[in-house]
Amino acid sequence: MLTSTPRAFVGSTTVSVRGMTCGHCERAVTEEIGRVDGVRGVSVDLAAGTVTVTVEHPVDRADIAAAIDEAGYALVP
């Protein structure tokens, strides 16, 4: 789970997410991650199966993982 990202990160990080296949998936993931305090931007690349998250202050990577889970998807270890 986000092994290349420190426990709390600032700036941006890109993670791989399993199960995203369509616009609905993109919206669900964007919406849930966007609800995490401090998140400034979310960019989903469906073809690559990745999500780039940009934050304005330190955010715990576990909060991002939980948001992805809430959306119904899973991080690729």
C-alpha atoms as a printed R data frame, in Angstrom:
   type eleno elety resid chain resno       x      y       z
1  ATOM     1    CA   MET     A     1   0.000  0.000   0.000
2  ATOM     2    CA   LEU     A     2   1.686  3.166  -1.216
3  ATOM     3    CA   THR     A     3   5.072  1.710  -0.281
4  ATOM     4    CA   SER     A     4   6.964  4.384  -2.214
5  ATOM     5    CA   THR     A     5   5.104  7.159  -0.399
6  ATOM     6    CA   PRO     A     6   6.047  8.203   3.147
7  ATOM     7    CA   ARG     A     7   3.357  7.684   5.806
8  ATOM     8    CA   ALA     A     8   2.375 11.353   5.470
9  ATOM     9    CA   PHE     A     9   3.163 13.131   2.229
10 ATOM    10    CA   VAL     A    10   3.130 16.659   0.851
11 ATOM    11    CA   GLY     A    11   2.973 17.606  -2.802
12 ATOM    12    CA   SER     A    12   1.760 14.763  -4.954
13 ATOM    13    CA   THR     A    13   1.945 11.005  -5.237
14 ATOM    14    CA   THR     A    14   0.743  8.506  -7.821
15 ATOM    15    CA   VAL     A    15  -0.753  5.165  -6.839
16 ATOM    16    CA   SER     A    16  -1.988  2.161  -8.791
17 ATOM    17    CA   VAL     A    17  -5.628  1.216  -8.283
18 ATOM    18    CA   ARG     A    18  -7.208 -2.096  -9.266
19 ATOM    19    CA   GLY     A    19 -10.680 -2.276 -10.805
20 ATOM    20    CA   MET     A    20 -11.180  1.104 -12.472
21 ATOM    21    CA   THR     A    21 -12.593  0.644 -15.974
22 ATOM    22    CA   CYS     A    22 -14.938  3.518 -16.846
23 ATOM    23    CA   GLY     A    23 -16.029  7.091 -16.231
24 ATOM    24    CA   HIS     A    24 -18.147  6.029 -13.254
25 ATOM    25    CA   CYS     A    25 -15.053  4.505 -11.639
26 ATOM    26    CA   GLU     A    26 -13.118  7.701 -12.275
27 ATOM    27    CA   ARG     A    27 -15.846  9.851 -10.704
28 ATOM    28    CA   ALA     A    28 -16.223  7.591  -7.657
29 ATOM    29    CA   VAL     A    29 -12.499  7.552  -6.903
30 ATOM    30    CA   THR     A    30 -12.125 11.293  -7.550
31 ATOM    31    CA   GLU     A    31 -15.067 12.111  -5.290
32 ATOM    32    CA   GLU     A    32 -13.949  9.952  -2.360
33 ATOM    33    CA   ILE     A    33 -10.312 11.047  -2.447
34 ATOM    34    CA   GLY     A    34 -11.429 14.659  -2.890
35 ATOM    35    CA   ARG     A    35 -13.215 14.441   0.470
36 ATOM    36    CA   VAL     A    36  -9.943 13.828   2.331
37 ATOM    37    CA   ASP     A    37  -8.892 16.950   4.226
38 ATOM    38    CA   GLY     A    38  -5.956 18.621   2.494
39 ATOM    39    CA   VAL     A    39  -6.471 17.093  -0.950
40 ATOM    40    CA   ARG     A    40  -6.203 19.787  -3.601
41 ATOM    41    CA   GLY     A    41  -6.456 17.660  -6.739
42 ATOM    42    CA   VAL     A    42  -7.119 14.154  -8.031
43 ATOM    43    CA   SER     A    43  -6.238 12.950 -11.515
44 ATOM    44    CA   VAL     A    44  -7.287  9.489 -12.684
45 ATOM    45    CA   ASP     A    45  -5.629  7.743 -15.638
46 ATOM    46    CA   LEU     A    46  -7.969  4.844 -16.464
47 ATOM    47    CA   ALA     A    47  -5.695  3.393 -19.159
48 ATOM    48    CA   ALA     A    48  -2.760  3.195 -16.767
49 ATOM    49    CA   GLY     A    49  -4.871  2.307 -13.719
50 ATOM    50    CA   THR     A    50  -3.302  5.101 -11.696
51 ATOM    51    CA   VAL     A    51  -4.438  8.000  -9.560
52 ATOM    52    CA   THR     A    52  -2.327 11.074  -8.844
53 ATOM    53    CA   VAL     A    53  -3.206 12.911  -5.645
54 ATOM    54    CA   THR     A    54  -2.008 16.452  -4.922
55 ATOM    55    CA   VAL     A    55  -2.257 17.825  -1.388
56 ATOM    56    CA   GLU     A    56  -1.820 21.253   0.179
57 ATOM    57    CA   HIS     A    57  -0.624 20.066   3.583
58 ATOM    58    CA   PRO     A    58   0.602 16.723   4.955
59 ATOM    59    CA   VAL     A    59  -1.927 13.940   4.384
60 ATOM    60    CA   ASP     A    60  -1.666 10.442   5.817
61 ATOM    61    CA   ARG     A    61  -1.423  7.854   3.062
62 ATOM    62    CA   ALA     A    62  -3.826  5.645   5.048
63 ATOM    63    CA   ASP     A    63  -6.526  8.279   4.502
64 ATOM    64    CA   ILE     A    64  -6.023  8.019   0.734
65 ATOM    65    CA   ALA     A    65  -6.138  4.219   0.904
66 ATOM    66    CA   ALA     A    66  -9.349  4.359   2.942
67 ATOM    67    CA   ALA     A    67 -10.957  6.720   0.413
68 ATOM    68    CA   ILE     A    68 -10.088  4.385  -2.455
69 ATOM    69    CA   ASP     A    69 -11.545  1.485  -0.475
70 ATOM    70    CA   GLU     A    70 -14.699  3.490   0.236
71 ATOM    71    CA   ALA     A    71 -15.088  4.082  -3.498
72 ATOM    72    CA   GLY     A    72 -15.056  0.300  -3.982
73 ATOM    73    CA   TYR     A    73 -11.580 -0.156  -5.408
74 ATOM    74    CA   ALA     A    74  -8.241 -1.419  -4.135
75 ATOM    75    CA   LEU     A    75  -4.683 -0.190  -4.162
76 ATOM    76    CA   VAL     A    76  -2.249 -2.394  -6.044
77 ATOM    77    CA   PRO     A    77   0.503 -3.394  -3.585
